[in-house]
Amino acid sequence: MFLEVGDRLLVTDRNGQGSSHVCRVVSAWGLDGAPPYLVLRYDTGTEEILVPNPDLRIRVLTHAQV
């Protein structure tokens, strides 16, 4: 997964039993947009590290404008 700063994401548990949230990519710490990502969660207003894993479903809602 390769994301850009400003991309908006919908993050949900793959099994559907947990919560979901929308966030925005603040920075990509890997090479050329690779994970891990620092994201700003819209529901809590906090920043957190997002590391894609098999338990998460991540959908890009809006790509950053070039």
N, C-alpha and C positions, 0 to 999 in steps of 0.2 A: 504494500500500500504506500503510495506517494501522495502527500498532501502539500498544499501551499498555505502560507500565512493568510488568514482571512477566510479560509474555507469554513462553511457551516456544516455541522455533522449531526446526525441523529444516532445516538448510541443506545442499544438495547441489549439485554441478555439474550443469548441464542435460544435458551429454553423458554423464554417468554414469561417466566415467573417473577423476574425482578423488575426494577424500575427502568424507565427510559428517560433520557434527557437530551437536550439540544445544547451544543457548545460550538465555540469558534476557535480555530487554531490560532494561537498566539505566536508559537514558534515551533519549528521542526528541528530536533536536535541531531538527527541522523544525516547522512550525506544525501544531498539532492532531494530533500523532502521525505526521507525515510524516517520511521519511528525511532525513538519515542517522540511524542508531541506534548507540548505544553498547551492546554486548552483552558478557555474561560467558559464555565458552565453558566448558562442563562438562568437556570432555576435557583441556584444558590449564590451566584455572583462571585464564586471562588475560582481560583486557578488550580489545576491539578495536572498530573502527568497521565497521559493516555498511552498505553502500550497495547496495540492490537493483539488479541489472543483468540483461540478457538471458542472461548465462552462468550465473546462479544460479537454483535452484528453492528457494523458501522456503515451508515449510508450517507453519502455526500448529498446535502440538500442544495447547497449553492457553492459554486467554485469562486475563488477570489477573482476580482477583475484584474486583467493584465494591464 
